[in-house]
Amino acid sequence: MAETNVIQIRKNDQVKVIAGKDLGRSGRVLKVLREKNRVVVEGVCMLKKHTKANPSKNLKGGIVEREAPIHISNVMIVCGSCGKATRIGHSLMTDGKKIRICRSCGTSLDK
């Protein structure tokens, strides 16, 4: 059985790309692919797919742009309060709940 890494980025997090062809772009995480250590980010790593028209499914033919997965190591989470890309730390609340915190300013990243 293959062991999966702990992924600290979650769906709907705001992230910034720190490596690759989309360096510097930011967007919201649409999907997390745990098995492959990848995330799909809105508006980042766009690829063109040629589709054939299918009248029975009401699909138009042509070139469709969609987001492709990007490796988790190439993105960093953006803190909502300080507004910069930061590493993720963890802290225990008084009720015993574990939350993610910003390493720069120390505020909570969880809603």
Gaussian input, Z-matrix of N, CA and C with variables (Angstrom, degrees):
# hf/3-21g

backbone

0 1
 N
 C     1     B1
 C     2     B2     1     A1
 N     3     B3     2     A2     1     D1
 C     4     B4     3     A3     2     D2
 C     5     B5     4     A4     3     D3
 N     6     B6     5     A5     4     D4
 C     7     B7     6     A6     5     D5
 C     8     B8     7     A7     6     D6
 N     9     B9     8     A8     7     D7
 C    10    B10     9     A9     8     D8
 C    11    B11    10    A10     9     D9
 N    12    B12    11    A11    10    D10
 C    13    B13    12    A12    11    D11
 C    14    B14    13    A13    12    D12
 N    15    B15    14    A14    13    D13
 C    16    B16    15    A15    14    D14
 C    17    B17    16    A16    15    D15
 N    18    B18    17    A17    16    D16
 C    19    B19    18    A18    17    D17
 C    20    B20    19    A19    18    D18
 N    21    B21    20    A20    19    D19
 C    22    B22    21    A21    20    D20
 C    23    B23    22    A22    21    D21
 N    24    B24    23    A23    22    D22
 C    25    B25    24    A24    23    D23
 C    26    B26    25    A25    24    D24
 N    27    B27    26    A26    25    D25
 C    28    B28    27    A27    26    D26
 C    29    B29    28    A28    27    D27
 N    30    B30    29    A29    28    D28
 C    31    B31    30    A30    29    D29
 C    32    B32    31    A31    30    D30
 N    33    B33    32    A32    31    D31
 C    34    B34    33    A33    32    D32
 C    35    B35    34    A34    33    D33
 N    36    B36    35    A35    34    D34
 C    37    B37    36    A36    35    D35
 C    38    B38    37    A37    36    D36
 N    39    B39    38    A38    37    D37
 C    40    B40    39    A39    38    D38
 C    41    B41    40    A40    39    D39
 N    42    B42    41    A41    40    D40
 C    43    B43    42    A42    41    D41
 C    44    B44    43    A43    42    D42
 N    45    B45    44    A44    43    D43
 C    46    B46    45    A45    44    D44
 C    47    B47    46    A46    45    D45
 N    48    B48    47    A47    46    D46
 C    49    B49    48    A48    47    D47
 C    50    B50    49    A49    48    D48
 N    51    B51    50    A50    49    D49
 C    52    B52    51    A51    50    D50
 C    53    B53    52    A52    51    D51
 N    54    B54    53    A53    52    D52
 C    55    B55    54    A54    53    D53
 C    56    B56    55    A55    54    D54
 N    57    B57    56    A56    55    D55
 C    58    B58    57    A57    56    D56
 C    59    B59    58    A58    57    D57
 N    60    B60    59    A59    58    D58
 C    61    B61    60    A60    59    D59
 C    62    B62    61    A61    60    D60
 N    63    B63    62    A62    61    D61
 C    64    B64    63    A63    62    D62
 C    65    B65    64    A64    63    D63
 N    66    B66    65    A65    64    D64
 C    67    B67    66    A66    65    D65
 C    68    B68    67    A67    66    D66
 N    69    B69    68    A68    67    D67
 C    70    B70    69    A69    68    D68
 C    71    B71    70    A70    69    D69
 N    72    B72    71    A71    70    D70
 C    73    B73    72    A72    71    D71
 C    74    B74    73    A73    72    D72
 N    75    B75    74    A74    73    D73
 C    76    B76    75    A75    74    D74
 C    77    B77    76    A76    75    D75
 N    78    B78    77    A77    76    D76
 C    79    B79    78    A78    77    D77
 C    80    B80    79    A79    78    D78
 N    81    B81    80    A80    79    D79
 C    82    B82    81    A81    80    D80
 C    83    B83    82    A82    81    D81
 N    84    B84    83    A83    82    D82
 C    85    B85    84    A84    83    D83
 C    86    B86    85    A85    84    D84
 N    87    B87    86    A86    85    D85
 C    88    B88    87    A87    86    D86
 C    89    B89    88    A88    87    D87
 N    90    B90    89    A89    88    D88
 C    91    B91    90    A90    89    D89
 C    92    B92    91    A91    90    D90
 N    93    B93    92    A92    91    D91
 C    94    B94    93    A93    92    D92
 C    95    B95    94    A94    93    D93
 N    96    B96    95    A95    94    D94
 C    97    B97    96    A96    95    D95
 C    98    B98    97    A97    96    D96
 N    99    B99    98    A98    97    D97
 C   100   B100    99    A99    98    D98
 C   101   B101   100   A100    99    D99
 N   102   B102   101   A101   100   D100
 C   103   B103   102   A102   101   D101
 C   104   B104   103   A103   102   D102
 N   105   B105   104   A104   103   D103
 C   106   B106   105   A105   104   D104
 C   107   B107   106   A106   105   D105
 N   108   B108   107   A107   106   D106
 C   109   B109   108   A108   107   D107
 C   110   B110   109   A109   108   D108
 N   111   B111   110   A110   109   D109
 C   112   B112   111   A111   110   D110
 C   113   B113   112   A112   111   D111
 N   114   B114   113   A113   112   D112
 C   115   B115   114   A114   113   D113
 C   116   B116   115   A115   114   D114
 N   117   B117   116   A116   115   D115
 C   118   B118   117   A117   116   D116
 C   119   B119   118   A118   117   D117
 N   120   B120   119   A119   118   D118
 C   121   B121   120   A120   119   D119
 C   122   B122   121   A121   120   D120
 N   123   B123   122   A122   121   D121
 C   124   B124   123   A123   122   D122
 C   125   B125   124   A124   123   D123
 N   126   B126   125   A125   124   D124
 C   127   B127   126   A126   125   D125
 C   128   B128   127   A127   126   D126
 N   129   B129   128   A128   127   D127
 C   130   B130   129   A129   128   D128
 C   131   B131   130   A130   129   D129
 N   132   B132   131   A131   130   D130
 C   133   B133   132   A132   131   D131
 C   134   B134   133   A133   132   D132
 N   135   B135   134   A134   133   D133
 C   136   B136   135   A135   134   D134
 C   137   B137   136   A136   135   D135
 N   138   B138   137   A137   136   D136
 C   139   B139   138   A138   137   D137
 C   140   B140   139   A139   138   D138
 N   141   B141   140   A140   139   D139
 C   142   B142   141   A141   140   D140
 C   143   B143   142   A142   141   D141
 N   144   B144   143   A143   142   D142
 C   145   B145   144   A144   143   D143
 C   146   B146   145   A145   144   D144
 N   147   B147   146   A146   145   D145
 C   148   B148   147   A147   146   D146
 C   149   B149   148   A148   147   D147
 N   150   B150   149   A149   148   D148
 C   151   B151   150   A150   149   D149
 C   152   B152   151   A151   150   D150
 N   153   B153   152   A152   151   D151
 C   154   B154   153   A153   152   D152
 C   155   B155   154   A154   153   D153
 N   156   B156   155   A155   154   D154
 C   157   B157   156   A156   155   D155
 C   158   B158   157   A157   156   D156
 N   159   B159   158   A158   157   D157
 C   160   B160   159   A159   158   D158
 C   161   B161   160   A160   159   D159
 N   162   B162   161   A161   160   D160
 C   163   B163   162   A162   161   D161
 C   164   B164   163   A163   162   D162
 N   165   B165   164   A164   163   D163
 C   166   B166   165   A165   164   D164
 C   167   B167   166   A166   165   D165
 N   168   B168   167   A167   166   D166
 C   169   B169   168   A168   167   D167
 C   170   B170   169   A169   168   D168
 N   171   B171   170   A170   169   D169
 C   172   B172   171   A171   170   D170
 C   173   B173   172   A172   171   D171
 N   174   B174   173   A173   172   D172
 C   175   B175   174   A174   173   D173
 C   176   B176   175   A175   174   D174
 N   177   B177   176   A176   175   D175
 C   178   B178   177   A177   176   D176
 C   179   B179   178   A178   177   D177
 N   180   B180   179   A179   178   D178
 C   181   B181   180   A180   179   D179
 C   182   B182   181   A181   180   D180
 N   183   B183   182   A182   181   D181
 C   184   B184   183   A183   182   D182
 C   185   B185   184   A184   183   D183
 N   186   B186   185   A185   184   D184
 C   187   B187   186   A186   185   D185
 C   188   B188   187   A187   186   D186
 N   189   B189   188   A188   187   D187
 C   190   B190   189   A189   188   D188
 C   191   B191   190   A190   189   D189
 N   192   B192   191   A191   190   D190
 C   193   B193   192   A192   191   D191
 C   194   B194   193   A193   192   D192
 N   195   B195   194   A194   193   D193
 C   196   B196   195   A195   194   D194
 C   197   B197   196   A196   195   D195
 N   198   B198   197   A197   196   D196
 C   199   B199   198   A198   197   D197
 C   200   B200   199   A199   198   D198
 N   201   B201   200   A200   199   D199
 C   202   B202   201   A201   200   D200
 C   203   B203   202   A202   201   D201
 N   204   B204   203   A203   202   D202
 C   205   B205   204   A204   203   D203
 C   206   B206   205   A205   204   D204
 N   207   B207   206   A206   205   D205
 C   208   B208   207   A207   206   D206
 C   209   B209   208   A208   207   D207
 N   210   B210   209   A209   208   D208
 C   211   B211   210   A210   209   D209
 C   212   B212   211   A211   210   D210
 N   213   B213   212   A212   211   D211
 C   214   B214   213   A213   212   D212
 C   215   B215   214   A214   213   D213
 N   216   B216   215   A215   214   D214
 C   217   B217   216   A216   215   D215
 C   218   B218   217   A217   216   D216
 N   219   B219   218   A218   217   D217
 C   220   B220   219   A219   218   D218
 C   221   B221   220   A220   219   D219
 N   222   B222   221   A221   220   D220
 C   223   B223   222   A222   221   D221
 C   224   B224   223   A223   222   D222
 N   225   B225   224   A224   223   D223
 C   226   B226   225   A225   224   D224
 C   227   B227   226   A226   225   D225
 N   228   B228   227   A227   226   D226
 C   229   B229   228   A228   227   D227
 C   230   B230   229   A229   228   D228
 N   231   B231   230   A230   229   D229
 C   232   B232   231   A231   230   D230
 C   233   B233   232   A232   231   D231
 N   234   B234   233   A233   232   D232
 C   235   B235   234   A234   233   D233
 C   236   B236   235   A235   234   D234
 N   237   B237   236   A236   235   D235
 C   238   B238   237   A237   236   D236
 C   239   B239   238   A238   237   D237
 N   240   B240   239   A239   238   D238
 C   241   B241   240   A240   239   D239
 C   242   B242   241   A241   240   D240
 N   243   B243   242   A242   241   D241
 C   244   B244   243   A243   242   D242
 C   245   B245   244   A244   243   D243
 N   246   B246   245   A245   244   D244
 C   247   B247   246   A246   245   D245
 C   248   B248   247   A247   246   D246
 N   249   B249   248   A248   247   D247
 C   250   B250   249   A249   248   D248
 C   251   B251   250   A250   249   D249
 N   252   B252   251   A251   250   D250
 C   253   B253   252   A252   251   D251
 C   254   B254   253   A253   252   D252
 N   255   B255   254   A254   253   D253
 C   256   B256   255   A255   254   D254
 C   257   B257   256   A256   255   D255
 N   258   B258   257   A257   256   D256
 C   259   B259   258   A258   257   D257
 C   260   B260   259   A259   258   D258
 N   261   B261   260   A260   259   D259
 C   262   B262   261   A261   260   D260
 C   263   B263   262   A262   261   D261
 N   264   B264   263   A263   262   D262
 C   265   B265   264   A264   263   D263
 C   266   B266   265   A265   264   D264
 N   267   B267   266   A266   265   D265
 C   268   B268   267   A267   266   D266
 C   269   B269   268   A268   267   D267
 N   270   B270   269   A269   268   D268
 C   271   B271   270   A270   269   D269
 C   272   B272   271   A271   270   D270
 N   273   B273   272   A272   271   D271
 C   274   B274   273   A273   272   D272
 C   275   B275   274   A274   273   D273
 N   276   B276   275   A275   274   D274
 C   277   B277   276   A276   275   D275
 C   278   B278   277   A277   276   D276
 N   279   B279   278   A278   277   D277
 C   280   B280   279   A279   278   D278
 C   281   B281   280   A280   279   D279
 N   282   B282   281   A281   280   D280
 C   283   B283   282   A282   281   D281
 C   284   B284   283   A283   282   D282
 N   285   B285   284   A284   283   D283
 C   286   B286   285   A285   284   D284
 C   287   B287   286   A286   285   D285
 N   288   B288   287   A287   286   D286
 C   289   B289   288   A288   287   D287
 C   290   B290   289   A289   288   D288
 N   291   B291   290   A290   289   D289
 C   292   B292   291   A291   290   D290
 C   293   B293   292   A292   291   D291
 N   294   B294   293   A293   292   D292
 C   295   B295   294   A294   293   D293
 C   296   B296   295   A295   294   D294
 N   297   B297   296   A296   295   D295
 C   298   B298   297   A297   296   D296
 C   299   B299   298   A298   297   D297
 N   300   B300   299   A299   298   D298
 C   301   B301   300   A300   299   D299
 C   302   B302   301   A301   300   D300
 N   303   B303   302   A302   301   D301
 C   304   B304   303   A303   302   D302
 C   305   B305   304   A304   303   D303
 N   306   B306   305   A305   304   D304
 C   307   B307   306   A306   305   D305
 C   308   B308   307   A307   306   D306
 N   309   B309   308   A308   307   D307
 C   310   B310   309   A309   308   D308
 C   311   B311   310   A310   309   D309
 N   312   B312   311   A311   310   D310
 C   313   B313   312   A312   311   D311
 C   314   B314   313   A313   312   D312
 N   315   B315   314   A314   313   D313
 C   316   B316   315   A315   314   D314
 C   317   B317   316   A316   315   D315
 N   318   B318   317   A317   316   D316
 C   319   B319   318   A318   317   D317
 C   320   B320   319   A319   318   D318
 N   321   B321   320   A320   319   D319
 C   322   B322   321   A321   320   D320
 C   323   B323   322   A322   321   D321
 N   324   B324   323   A323   322   D322
 C   325   B325   324   A324   323   D323
 C   326   B326   325   A325   324   D324
 N   327   B327   326   A326   325   D325
 C   328   B328   327   A327   326   D326
 C   329   B329   328   A328   327   D327
 N   330   B330   329   A329   328   D328
 C   331   B331   330   A330   329   D329
 C   332   B332   331   A331   330   D330

   B1=1.4446
   B2=1.5169
   B3=1.3223
   B4=1.4589
   B5=1.5319
   B6=1.3241
   B7=1.4508
   B8=1.5266
   B9=1.3320
   B10=1.4548
   B11=1.5224
   B12=1.3315
   B13=1.4537
   B14=1.5205
   B15=1.3282
   B16=1.4488
   B17=1.5225
   B18=1.3232
   B19=1.4595
   B20=1.5202
   B21=1.3391
   B22=1.4528
   B23=1.5172
   B24=1.3307
   B25=1.4561
   B26=1.5296
   B27=1.3298
   B28=1.4565
   B29=1.5222
   B30=1.3067
   B31=1.4569
   B32=1.5305
   B33=1.3366
   B34=1.4679
   B35=1.5235
   B36=1.3299
   B37=1.4640
   B38=1.5235
   B39=1.3211
   B40=1.4648
   B41=1.5332
   B42=1.3436
   B43=1.4621
   B44=1.5252
   B45=1.3437
   B46=1.4587
   B47=1.5171
   B48=1.3450
   B49=1.4578
   B50=1.5258
   B51=1.3471
   B52=1.4655
   B53=1.5193
   B54=1.3434
   B55=1.4649
   B56=1.5112
   B57=1.3344
   B58=1.4527
   B59=1.5137
   B60=1.3206
   B61=1.4620
   B62=1.5257
   B63=1.3268
   B64=1.4657
   B65=1.5189
   B66=1.3156
   B67=1.4670
   B68=1.5254
   B69=1.3279
   B70=1.4581
   B71=1.5188
   B72=1.3200
   B73=1.4630
   B74=1.5215
   B75=1.3229
   B76=1.4600
   B77=1.5187
   B78=1.3115
   B79=1.4560
   B80=1.5091
   B81=1.3215
   B82=1.4547
   B83=1.5247
   B84=1.3238
   B85=1.4632
   B86=1.5240
   B87=1.3355
   B88=1.4565
   B89=1.5222
   B90=1.3462
   B91=1.4628
   B92=1.5213
   B93=1.3273
   B94=1.4655
   B95=1.5199
   B96=1.3403
   B97=1.4659
   B98=1.5304
   B99=1.3205
   B100=1.4706
   B101=1.5193
   B102=1.3325
   B103=1.4629
   B104=1.5306
   B105=1.3217
   B106=1.4598
   B107=1.5239
   B108=1.3473
   B109=1.4612
   B110=1.5275
   B111=1.3138
   B112=1.4632
   B113=1.5259
   B114=1.3329
   B115=1.4553
   B116=1.5221
   B117=1.3295
   B118=1.4572
   B119=1.5205
   B120=1.3432
   B121=1.4566
   B122=1.5261
   B123=1.3179
   B124=1.4628
   B125=1.5300
   B126=1.3399
   B127=1.4604
   B128=1.5172
   B129=1.3199
   B130=1.4608
   B131=1.5287
   B132=1.3221
   B133=1.4616
   B134=1.5305
   B135=1.3233
   B136=1.4669
   B137=1.5252
   B138=1.3346
   B139=1.4554
   B140=1.5115
   B141=1.3296
   B142=1.4557
   B143=1.5151
   B144=1.3269
   B145=1.4496
   B146=1.5243
   B147=1.3177
   B148=1.4546
   B149=1.5265
   B150=1.3378
   B151=1.4522
   B152=1.5260
   B153=1.3037
   B154=1.4505
   B155=1.5255
   B156=1.3066
   B157=1.4540
   B158=1.5269
   B159=1.3215
   B160=1.4601
   B161=1.5329
   B162=1.3324
   B163=1.4694
   B164=1.5272
   B165=1.3244
   B166=1.4672
   B167=1.5321
   B168=1.3199
   B169=1.4683
   B170=1.5278
   B171=1.3444
   B172=1.4600
   B173=1.5299
   B174=1.3547
   B175=1.4655
   B176=1.5109
   B177=1.3359
   B178=1.4542
   B179=1.5212
   B180=1.3062
   B181=1.4571
   B182=1.5084
   B183=1.3186
   B184=1.4633
   B185=1.5153
   B186=1.3168
   B187=1.4625
   B188=1.5238
   B189=1.3283
   B190=1.4624
   B191=1.5237
   B192=1.3317
   B193=1.4657
   B194=1.5204
   B195=1.3448
   B196=1.4523
   B197=1.5227
   B198=1.3272
   B199=1.4579
   B200=1.5258
   B201=1.3247
   B202=1.4589
   B203=1.5314
   B204=1.3255
   B205=1.4715
   B206=1.5238
   B207=1.3217
   B208=1.4631
   B209=1.5263
   B210=1.3274
   B211=1.4652
   B212=1.5212
   B213=1.3235
   B214=1.4633
   B215=1.5318
   B216=1.3405
   B217=1.4601
   B218=1.5227
   B219=1.3411
   B220=1.4613
   B221=1.5197
   B222=1.3279
   B223=1.4638
   B224=1.5280
   B225=1.3418
   B226=1.4586
   B227=1.5175
   B228=1.3215
   B229=1.4578
   B230=1.5255
   B231=1.3319
   B232=1.4589
   B233=1.5218
   B234=1.3376
   B235=1.4673
   B236=1.5270
   B237=1.3149
   B238=1.4550
   B239=1.5182
   B240=1.3363
   B241=1.4606
   B242=1.5303
   B243=1.3532
   B244=1.4698
   B245=1.5299
   B246=1.3387
   B247=1.4547
   B248=1.5077
   B249=1.3412
   B250=1.4595
   B251=1.5218
   B252=1.3419
   B253=1.4610
   B254=1.5176
   B255=1.3178
   B256=1.4572
   B257=1.5191
   B258=1.3205
   B259=1.4607
   B260=1.5241
   B261=1.3228
   B262=1.4626
   B263=1.5226
   B264=1.3223
   B265=1.4544
   B266=1.5165
   B267=1.3175
   B268=1.4650
   B269=1.5187
   B270=1.3208
   B271=1.4493
   B272=1.5235
   B273=1.3143
   B274=1.4625
   B275=1.5177
   B276=1.3309
   B277=1.4648
   B278=1.5298
   B279=1.3153
   B280=1.4649
   B281=1.5302
   B282=1.3470
   B283=1.4656
   B284=1.5218
   B285=1.3584
   B286=1.4566
   B287=1.5113
   B288=1.3266
   B289=1.4572
   B290=1.5294
   B291=1.3447
   B292=1.4573
   B293=1.5288
   B294=1.3365
   B295=1.4656
   B296=1.5248
   B297=1.3399
   B298=1.4652
   B299=1.5233
   B300=1.3357
   B301=1.4632
   B302=1.5241
   B303=1.3244
   B304=1.4571
   B305=1.5237
   B306=1.3478
   B307=1.4551
   B308=1.5285
   B309=1.3373
   B310=1.4598
   B311=1.5206
   B312=1.3429
   B313=1.4585
   B314=1.5311
   B315=1.3275
   B316=1.4570
   B317=1.5119
   B318=1.3438
   B319=1.4642
   B320=1.5234
   B321=1.3197
   B322=1.4605
   B323=1.5281
   B324=1.3344
   B325=1.4700
   B326=1.5161
   B327=1.3373
   B328=1.4596
   B329=1.5191
   B330=1.3255
   B331=1.4567
   B332=1.5060
   A1=108.98
   A2=117.66
   A3=121.82
   A4=110.40
   A5=115.70
   A6=120.60
   A7=108.98
   A8=117.04
   A9=120.90
   A10=109.80
   A11=115.12
   A12=120.61
   A13=110.44
   A14=115.59
   A15=120.50
   A16=107.55
   A17=116.16
   A18=121.02
   A19=107.85
   A20=115.72
   A21=120.46
   A22=112.70
   A23=117.36
   A24=120.91
   A25=108.20
   A26=115.88
   A27=121.33
   A28=111.12
   A29=115.32
   A30=121.80
   A31=109.60
   A32=116.19
   A33=125.27
   A34=114.26
   A35=119.62
   A36=121.87
   A37=109.23
   A38=116.48
   A39=121.45
   A40=106.02
   A41=117.16
   A42=121.00
   A43=110.21
   A44=114.73
   A45=122.33
   A46=107.93
   A47=116.96
   A48=121.66
   A49=108.25
   A50=116.55
   A51=121.27
   A52=112.80
   A53=117.82
   A54=120.96
   A55=109.38
   A56=115.82
   A57=120.87
   A58=112.53
   A59=115.95
   A60=120.54
   A61=112.99
   A62=118.07
   A63=122.01
   A64=112.30
   A65=116.90
   A66=123.13
   A67=111.25
   A68=116.08
   A69=121.40
   A70=114.76
   A71=118.10
   A72=120.42
   A73=110.02
   A74=115.92
   A75=119.43
   A76=109.82
   A77=115.50
   A78=121.22
   A79=111.15
   A80=115.00
   A81=122.51
   A82=109.40
   A83=117.27
   A84=122.05
   A85=108.60
   A86=116.04
   A87=121.84
   A88=112.07
   A89=115.97
   A90=120.66
   A91=109.29
   A92=116.60
   A93=122.46
   A94=107.47
   A95=116.94
   A96=122.55
   A97=107.94
   A98=116.87
   A99=122.46
   A100=113.36
   A101=116.75
   A102=119.92
   A103=111.62
   A104=116.54
   A105=121.12
   A106=113.27
   A107=118.55
   A108=123.88
   A109=111.99
   A110=116.36
   A111=121.78
   A112=110.52
   A113=114.52
   A114=121.37
   A115=109.42
   A116=116.09
   A117=121.81
   A118=106.32
   A119=116.17
   A120=122.01
   A121=108.80
   A122=115.80
   A123=122.29
   A124=111.21
   A125=116.49
   A126=121.91
   A127=115.12
   A128=118.27
   A129=122.41
   A130=108.93
   A131=117.27
   A132=123.93
   A133=110.81
   A134=114.87
   A135=120.93
   A136=109.72
   A137=115.67
   A138=119.95
   A139=109.20
   A140=115.34
   A141=121.11
   A142=109.12
   A143=115.90
   A144=121.49
   A145=107.96
   A146=116.36
   A147=121.39
   A148=108.40
   A149=116.44
   A150=120.32
   A151=110.32
   A152=115.16
   A153=122.22
   A154=108.35
   A155=117.53
   A156=121.44
   A157=110.54
   A158=116.09
   A159=122.03
   A160=107.86
   A161=116.85
   A162=119.46
   A163=114.11
   A164=118.65
   A165=120.50
   A166=111.82
   A167=117.02
   A168=121.07
   A169=111.90
   A170=116.34
   A171=122.99
   A172=111.80
   A173=116.31
   A174=122.01
   A175=109.91
   A176=115.11
   A177=120.03
   A178=109.01
   A179=115.92
   A180=120.18
   A181=110.45
   A182=116.27
   A183=120.89
   A184=111.61
   A185=114.36
   A186=120.81
   A187=108.65
   A188=116.06
   A189=122.75
   A190=108.79
   A191=116.83
   A192=120.30
   A193=108.41
   A194=115.61
   A195=119.87
   A196=109.32
   A197=116.01
   A198=121.24
   A199=110.22
   A200=115.25
   A201=121.53
   A202=108.31
   A203=117.90
   A204=119.84
   A205=111.88
   A206=115.72
   A207=123.26
   A208=107.10
   A209=117.31
   A210=120.12
   A211=110.73
   A212=115.64
   A213=122.74
   A214=112.23
   A215=117.36
   A216=120.47
   A217=112.13
   A218=117.30
   A219=120.81
   A220=113.26
   A221=118.09
   A222=120.91
   A223=110.25
   A224=114.82
   A225=121.88
   A226=108.14
   A227=116.14
   A228=120.81
   A229=109.67
   A230=116.79
   A231=122.40
   A232=107.74
   A233=115.70
   A234=122.00
   A235=109.00
   A236=116.53
   A237=120.98
   A238=113.46
   A239=118.24
   A240=120.19
   A241=113.01
   A242=117.66
   A243=118.70
   A244=111.67
   A245=118.30
   A246=122.15
   A247=116.78
   A248=118.38
   A249=119.10
   A250=110.90
   A251=115.28
   A252=121.01
   A253=108.66
   A254=116.69
   A255=120.44
   A256=111.16
   A257=114.77
   A258=119.96
   A259=108.55
   A260=115.58
   A261=120.98
   A262=109.51
   A263=116.25
   A264=122.46
   A265=108.89
   A266=116.60
   A267=121.09
   A268=109.84
   A269=115.96
   A270=121.93
   A271=108.74
   A272=116.27
   A273=121.40
   A274=109.46
   A275=116.39
   A276=121.91
   A277=107.95
   A278=115.72
   A279=120.17
   A280=111.62
   A281=116.94
   A282=120.01
   A283=112.41
   A284=118.33
   A285=122.26
   A286=114.74
   A287=117.21
   A288=121.16
   A289=110.07
   A290=116.15
   A291=122.04
   A292=108.58
   A293=117.12
   A294=120.88
   A295=110.33
   A296=115.77
   A297=121.49
   A298=108.34
   A299=116.10
   A300=120.53
   A301=110.19
   A302=115.32
   A303=122.76
   A304=108.17
   A305=117.39
   A306=121.01
   A307=111.85
   A308=117.89
   A309=120.77
   A310=112.24
   A311=116.71
   A312=119.41
   A313=114.05
   A314=118.35
   A315=121.89
   A316=115.68
   A317=117.97
   A318=119.81
   A319=110.71
   A320=115.94
   A321=121.68
   A322=111.05
   A323=116.04
   A324=122.29
   A325=112.19
   A326=117.03
   A327=121.89
   A328=109.20
   A329=114.93
   A330=119.37
   A331=110.63
   D1=126.38
   D2=-177.65
   D3=-77.72
   D4=138.43
   D5=179.52
   D6=-88.47
   D7=132.85
   D8=179.22
   D9=-98.10
   D10=146.71
   D11=178.36
   D12=-75.13
   D13=156.16
   D14=176.15
   D15=-79.01
   D16=120.57
   D17=-179.88
   D18=-101.64
   D19=121.95
   D20=-174.88
   D21=-92.07
   D22=-9.62
   D23=179.41
   D24=-92.87
   D25=137.24
   D26=-176.62
   D27=-120.40
   D28=168.83
   D29=177.27
   D30=-60.36
   D31=142.59
   D32=-179.82
   D33=72.94
   D34=7.03
   D35=172.42
   D36=-74.19
   D37=146.56
   D38=174.55
   D39=-88.88
   D40=123.87
   D41=-177.91
   D42=-127.84
   D43=161.20
   D44=177.26
   D45=-124.65
   D46=137.98
   D47=-179.53
   D48=-81.80
   D49=127.88
   D50=-176.45
   D51=-110.12
   D52=-3.58
   D53=179.18
   D54=-156.06
   D55=152.38
   D56=176.64
   D57=104.51
   D58=-170.89
   D59=-174.28
   D60=-71.08
   D61=-20.86
   D62=178.72
   D63=-102.62
   D64=32.27
   D65=-178.29
   D66=-54.54
   D67=129.00
   D68=176.78
   D69=93.07
   D70=-15.17
   D71=179.85
   D72=-79.92
   D73=151.47
   D74=179.66
   D75=-131.85
   D76=160.54
   D77=-179.66
   D78=-175.16
   D79=-179.15
   D80=-178.12
   D81=-95.80
   D82=141.24
   D83=179.39
   D84=-75.04
   D85=122.27
   D86=179.52
   D87=-91.10
   D88=-35.94
   D89=-175.83
   D90=-152.79
   D91=144.55
   D92=175.57
   D93=-114.70
   D94=122.38
   D95=178.40
   D96=-102.90
   D97=92.79
   D98=-173.29
   D99=-64.12
   D100=-38.33
   D101=-175.44
   D102=-65.86
   D103=-32.55
   D104=-176.11
   D105=-104.62
   D106=3.39
   D107=-177.66
   D108=54.93
   D109=45.74
   D110=-177.81
   D111=-131.91
   D112=157.20
   D113=175.05
   D114=-130.79
   D115=152.14
   D116=174.09
   D117=-105.60
   D118=120.45
   D119=-176.37
   D120=-111.07
   D121=136.99
   D122=-177.32
   D123=-64.30
   D124=121.17
   D125=176.56
   D126=79.32
   D127=8.61
   D128=-178.07
   D129=-119.36
   D130=142.36
   D131=178.17
   D132=59.65
   D133=51.93
   D134=-178.84
   D135=-74.76
   D136=137.87
   D137=174.64
   D138=-130.03
   D139=155.38
   D140=-178.01
   D141=-100.97
   D142=132.86
   D143=179.54
   D144=-123.07
   D145=129.21
   D146=178.34
   D147=-86.26
   D148=122.60
   D149=-178.43
   D150=-116.72
   D151=147.70
   D152=178.38
   D153=-94.60
   D154=142.51
   D155=179.80
   D156=-65.93
   D157=141.17
   D158=178.11
   D159=-136.20
   D160=94.76
   D161=-176.40
   D162=-62.25
   D163=-29.93
   D164=-179.01
   D165=-68.27
   D166=-31.01
   D167=177.56
   D168=-99.81
   D169=5.13
   D170=178.58
   D171=60.44
   D172=40.73
   D173=178.40
   D174=-104.16
   D175=133.82
   D176=175.81
   D177=-85.75
   D178=147.05
   D179=175.82
   D180=-85.70
   D181=164.04
   D182=178.19
   D183=135.74
   D184=-161.53
   D185=-178.40
   D186=-100.91
   D187=123.12
   D188=-179.07
   D189=-111.91
   D190=133.38
   D191=175.58
   D192=-98.83
   D193=136.54
   D194=176.74
   D195=-147.14
   D196=165.73
   D197=-178.73
   D198=-82.21
   D199=140.56
   D200=175.56
   D201=-107.80
   D202=155.59
   D203=178.70
   D204=-66.19
   D205=147.56
   D206=177.48
   D207=-125.64
   D208=146.71
   D209=-176.41
   D210=-65.67
   D211=143.35
   D212=-175.32
   D213=-62.74
   D214=-27.20
   D215=-179.23
   D216=-74.48
   D217=-12.58
   D218=-178.89
   D219=-93.96
   D220=5.65
   D221=178.11
   D222=-128.26
   D223=150.20
   D224=173.95
   D225=-128.18
   D226=145.89
   D227=-179.78
   D228=-73.77
   D229=144.84
   D230=178.56
   D231=-102.21
   D232=127.16
   D233=-179.60
   D234=-74.03
   D235=137.50
   D236=-179.47
   D237=-73.33
   D238=-29.78
   D239=-176.22
   D240=-89.55
   D241=-45.44
   D242=-178.77
   D243=-91.14
   D244=-16.63
   D245=171.69
   D246=76.32
   D247=15.16
   D248=178.41
   D249=-123.39
   D250=160.94
   D251=177.84
   D252=-67.79
   D253=133.12
   D254=-173.52
   D255=-142.81
   D256=163.45
   D257=172.48
   D258=-81.43
   D259=163.06
   D260=-176.71
   D261=-105.27
   D262=129.70
   D263=173.01
   D264=-112.85
   D265=172.92
   D266=179.30
   D267=-127.53
   D268=148.62
   D269=179.67
   D270=-145.02
   D271=149.47
   D272=177.26
   D273=-97.88
   D274=132.23
   D275=176.30
   D276=-80.10
   D277=170.66
   D278=179.88
   D279=-67.11
   D280=-27.82
   D281=178.80
   D282=-84.54
   D283=2.65
   D284=177.21
   D285=93.99
   D286=-0.05
   D287=179.93
   D288=-80.50
   D289=137.65
   D290=-179.29
   D291=-94.29
   D292=126.93
   D293=-179.00
   D294=-123.25
   D295=160.02
   D296=175.83
   D297=-90.96
   D298=138.07
   D299=178.88
   D300=-126.49
   D301=156.88
   D302=176.50
   D303=-77.39
   D304=131.88
   D305=179.55
   D306=-74.37
   D307=-20.81
   D308=-178.76
   D309=-80.74
   D310=-52.98
   D311=-174.74
   D312=-110.21
   D313=-14.50
   D314=176.17
   D315=86.33
   D316=4.42
   D317=179.62
   D318=-81.64
   D319=161.60
   D320=-177.72
   D321=-74.32
   D322=138.87
   D323=176.02
   D324=-94.01
   D325=-14.35
   D326=-179.79
   D327=-88.44
   D328=147.55
   D329=-179.72
   D330=-78.82

